[in-house]
Every structure is written in C-alpha cells, then in structure tokens.
Amino acid sequence: MGIRSKSTMIGRNRWIVAFCVGIVALLLVPLVASNYGEDLVLQALVFAILAISWNLLAGYAGQISLGHAAFFGIGAYVSAWLTTPSAAGLPEWLLVPAVLAILVGGVAAAVLALLTGPAMFRLRGHYFAIGTLALAAIIQLLLNNERSLSGGATGFYVHNELGEVGVYYLAVLALIVIFLVTYYLKRGRLGLGVQAVRDDEDAASTLGVNPLRYKMWAFLLSSFFAGIAGGLYGQYTLYLNASSTLGVAWTIDTLVIVILGGMGTVYGPLFGTAVFMLIDKLFSQVAGGLATTLEGVLIILFVIFLPQGLYGYVHEQFVDDVGTEAEPVTDTDPDSRVGSEVNN
C-alpha cells in the first residue's frame, strides 16, 4: 500500500469517526436538550436531508433546481393526508402509520419528478432552473386553492401515533440511511454516470452514457429524499401551510447550506447544515431584520474566496490527503472519471 493510499485511508477514517460521534450526539439530544433545543436539531436534520437531496441533483448531476420546495411540500402533504385523512375529507381507510405515510410521501414526490422530468430536461442551464421554479409555484397555487386538501390560509393540522420524540429518532434514522445511500451511490456506476453528464454531456454521450437516463435517476432519487424530508417535517410540526411549506425559502436555504458546506461532496451538506443553523440563529439575534442581508453577503464571500466550501477547506487544512471529496466540482475531480465502468 502506497503512502497516498495510507493517507487516504487515514483521512477517510477520521471522517467516519466524526460522523459516528455526530450520530451518537444526535441520539442523546432528546435526553439532554430542552424542547426548543430538540426542535432546532430536528429542523437541522430536515435541512440536512433536503441539502443531501439537492446536492445529489445539483452537485453531482449539475442540474440546478430552484423548485425543490415542490417535492418537499408534496412529501409533507401526502404524509399528512395519510395520517389525518378525515381533515382532508378523505376516507378513513386511507389511514396508515406515520412511517409508511412518510415513505409514501417520498414516493409521491418521486412520481411527480417522473411525470415532469422528461419535459424539464428538455431545458438546460438557467432555463431548467426557471422551469423547476415554475413547477413549485404551480404546486403551491394549486394547494392554496384546494382549501379542502391544504386547509387554505388556516393550514392543515396533522395527527400521528409517534409523538415528537418518535419522529425525531425517525429523522435521525432517515438521515443515516440517506447519507449512506448517497455515499455509496457516488462511487458506483450511477454516480459516475451522473457526474459524467455534469462534466460534459456531449462527451458522455459519445462514451455510451445516456444523459436523460442518468439525469432522471438523479432527479427521482433527489425528489424522493426531498419528499422524505417534507414528510418528517410535517409529522413533527403537526401543522402545514401551503404558503410556507411550498415557499421558495426552503429551496434558497438549502442552496445556501450546500454552498457553505461544499457542492458535489458527500459531507458538505452536513457541514453546511451545522454552520447555517449557527449563523442563522446568531444573525437573527444580533442583526434582527438585517440577518438575511448578512447571510447573503456571507454566501457571496464563500463563492468568491472559498468555492470548495467548508468541507473542502477543512479537508485541505487538517487532513493529509486532499481526497476526492474535498475537491470542488471541476473536470479534474477524480470521482468524475468515466471509463469502461459507465456505459449505456
């Protein structure tokens, strides 16, 4: 084993240990934190899952979506309808346990992606981003108008059998599973394919990669994870409002998190979530109404001076090996290699 291989293994082991320590800390939160502290950590868990899902589509596949809130909101509302069908005027036989309802919410979000994806991917670049933003606006408008399903301005009140602590631990489990799926997905055939499309779609096509197929897979998985995040959010807060649940703020905050942590990296969304939650609460307390402006300035500074994100910076400074995960999204990223492993 060469020096670089040993260094890579040591660096990877450090991140695995840090991840395990973080999971243990999350499991202890309901036992040691106040209700407010638990609420904050649950919000962070939802943001982390949402950031991982957005990073899968934007960071790995290179498809910038501004309508991620649509899939988040669909997951939230579908799970709410299945645990509280009477409030939506639906038959009681639709009532299912919260865990199943959340999974169905994720599937519903993936189905929405399946139905709209072929049309969306006829657009490229900024046009794709605008198309996804329009999709979110349409879904929000439809739910706002369907008062019987969404509760309108009054909102939709949710019931489930798990309770806050049960949903919290379910969110921790969901984060672990989604993180591990993404971690191994990136190194597999599908991960190499979507990164090939990101780096050069035309060149990938000449190597036998079907761009639409790989973009659709990334879109479906990303939407499914976003739907899971929405379902968890709805089952924990027990209240949904179409204007806020499907608002563009969810997408913008998620974009900020990924940029802070490092786009196109596995650990970046986790780093970004932790930092975002800290600066969001700090700026809100210190700057009040100027908090959003300060966050915007901070993002601009990150894009200019730290394009690889916090994860990339920490990896370069404190880990001997500058591994593939620390690299910004460039054509020279070793994880973007495409050879005989990726084909149609």
N, C-alpha and C positions, 0 to 999 in steps of 0.2 A: 504494500500500500504506500503510495507516494505521500510527500509532505502535504501537498494540496488536498489530497483525499482525506488525510487525517484531520486537517484544518477544517474541511467542510463538515466532517462528522462531528467534530467538537462544537462548531458553530450551530449545527442543527440540533444537537443535544441540548445546548443552552436554551434554545427557543422552546424545545419540547418541555424542559423542566419549568421554564417560566409559564408556559401555557397550563401545565398541571397545577402549579401553585395558584394561578389565577382561578382555575376551576374550583379548587378547594375553598378559596376565599369567597367565591360566589355562593357556594353551598352553605357557608356559615352566615351569610347575610341575614336571613330571616330569624336566626337565633340571637344575633347580637345587635342588629340595627333597629332603629325606630321605624314606624310605618312610613314616615317621609323618606327615610333612607332606603327602605325597600322599594318604594315607588320609583325613586331615582335610578336605582340599579336595574329595575325591570325595564324602565324606559331605555336605559343603556343597552340592555340585552336585545330589545326590539330594534334599536338603531343598528346594533352590530350585525344582526341577521339581515336587515334591509341593506346595509352597506356591502356585505358579502355578496348579496344577490345583485346589486347594481354593479359592483366591481367585476362580477362574472361576465356581465354583458358589455360593459364599457371598457374595463381594464384589460380583459383577456380577448374579447371578440372585437373590440374597437368600435362598438355601436353605442354612441352617446344617447341615452334616453332621458327625456325630461318629463316623461309621463309615468314614472314608476309608481306614483301615488295611486294610479288606476288599479294596479294589481294588488297593492297593499289594501286599498279600500274594498275591492271585491272580496278578498280573503276575509276581511273583518266582517263585512255584512253577511256573507254566506254562512260563516260560522255562527253569527248571531241569530240568523233566521232558523238555523237547525237546532240551537239550544233554547230558543224562545220563539217557536213558530206562531203561537197564538197572538203575540204582539204585532206580527206582520200579517195577520189574517190568513195564515197558512194552516193546513190540517195538523192535528196533534200527532198523527202517526209519523210525521217527519222528525219528531223529537229524537235526538241522538246524544250520546255522551260528548262532553266538550272536546275530548281528544280526537274523536272521529270527526267532529264538526270542524275543527281546525285543519285537519288533513283534507277534508272535502273543500274547505275554503282555498287551500293551496291548489288543489286540482282545478277548481273553478277559475282561478287566476291563470293557470296554465292553459286551460281551454280557451280563455279569452285571447291569450297570446297565439295559440294555434290558429284561431279564426282570423286574427288581424295581421299576423306575421307576414304571410306572403305578400299582402298589399303594402305593408310598411317597408319591407325590404326591397321594394321597387325604388325606394328613395335612398339616397346616400348622404352621408355627412350631416350638414345642418338641416337639410330637408327631412331626414329621418328623425332628428331631434324634435323638429317642429311637429311632425306627424304624431309622435308619441304624446307630445304636449296637448295636441288637439284631441287625441283619444281620451286622455284623462279629463279634459274639460267636458267632453260629451257624456262620459260616465257620471261625472259629478252632476251635470244638469239633469240627466235622466232620473237619478236617485232623488235629487231635490224636488223634482216634480211629482215623483211617485211617493206621496206622503204616507200611504198605507204600508209601504215597504221600508222606508227610511225614517219615518217619524217627522219628516219635514224639518222646520225650524226647531220644533220641540226636541227632536232627537229620538233615538231608539234605545230603550233600556233592555239590558241583557241579563239573563239568569243562567247559572250553571251550577253543577254539583261539586266543583273542585275547590272553590274558595280562592282567596288571593295567594296563599302560600302554595297551594297545589298548582296554580297557573304559573307561579314564579319558578318552581322546580321544573315544570314542563318546558318553560322558556330556556332554562339552563341546558336541559337535555337537547332541545332543538338546536341551540347554538353549537353544542359539541358535535352533533351529527352533521349539521350543515357545514361546519368548518372542516370536518374530516372528509366529507364528500368532495368539497372544493379542493382540499389539499391533494387528494389522490387523483381527482379528475384532471387537474392541471398537468400532471405528469403522464397521463395516459394518452391514448390515441385521440380522444375527443378534445382534450386540452391542447395538444399540438395542432390539431386541425383548426380550432378557433383562433389560435394565435397566428397561424399561417395566414388566415384570412385577414386578420387585423393588420399584419405587417405589409402584405401586398396581395390583394385579392386576385389580381390578374395573374401574378406569378404562381399563386397557389393553384389556380385553375389549370395551368399548364402542367402542374405536377400531379394532376388527378384528383385534387381536392374539390369537392362540390361546395362552393361558398354558401349557397342558400341552405343546404342541409346543416352545415355546421353553425351558421348564424341562427337557424331555427332551434337547434338543440340548446344553444346558449340562451336564447330568448325564452324557451319553455322552462328550463331549469331556473333561470333568474326570476321569472314570473311566479313559479311555484314557491320558491323561497320567500319572495315578497308577500305572497298570499299567506304563507305560514306566519310571517311576522305580523301581518294585519290581524289574523285570527287570534294570535296571542294577545295583541293589544286590546282587541275588543272584549275578549274573555276576562282580561284583568281589570280594565277600567269599568266594565259593565255599562258603558254608555258610548253611543256612536252618534256623530252628527256629520251629515254628508259634506257640509261646507268645510269642516276641519279635517275629517278623516280622509277625504279625497283632495285636500288642498295641495297646491304646488309646494308648500313649505316642507312637506315630507321629502319630496324629491331634492329640493335645494339643500336641506340639511344633510341628506345622505351624500350628495355630491361633495359637500364641504368635508364631511368625515373621510371620504375616500382620498380626497386631495391631501388632507392633513396627514393621513397615515401612509399613503403611497399607493398610487393606482397601479394595477397589474401585479400586486404582490399578495401573498396569502395572508400574512399577518398585518398588513397595512390597515384593513378595516377595524381590527381590534385596537391597534394603536390610536387610530383616528377617533374612534368612539370615546375612548378614555379621555383624550385631550379635549375633544369637542364638549363633552359633558362638563369638564372642569372650567373651560374658558367661557362657556355659555352661562353657567351659574355665576362665575366671577364677574364677567362683564355686566350681567343683569343687575348685580348688587352694586357694583361700583359706578357704572355709566348710565344705568337706567335706560332711557329711551334711545341712547346712542349705542347700545350694545350691538345691534345689528350692523351699524356702520363700522364699528371697530372690528367685528368679525370679518366683514368684507375686506377691510384693509389688510387684516392678517392673512387672509386667503391670497390676496394679490402678492404679498411678500413671499409667501410659500411658493407660489407658482414661479416667481422670478428667481429667488435665491435658494430654494430647497425643492426643486421639481421632483426629486425622488421620494419626497415625503419623510416623515419622522422615522419610519421603519428603516428606510434606506440609509438615513443619516446615522442612526444608532448602530446599524449593522456595520457600516464603514468605519465608525469610530471605535467600537468596542468589541467587534468580533474579528478574529484574524482573517477569516476568509470572507471576501466580498462575493457572496453567493449569488445564485441566480435570483433569489427572492429580493435582494437588495437593489437590483438594477431597475432603473426607470424603464418605461415602455419604449424600447428602441429596437432597431433592426438587429442589433448585436446581442440582444438578450439570449443567453444560451438556451432558455426554455422555449425560445421561439424557433428552434431548429426544426426544419422539416426535411425528412428524407423518406426512406422506404417505409417508416412507421406510419405515415399518413398517406392514405390513398382513398379512392372512392369506394 
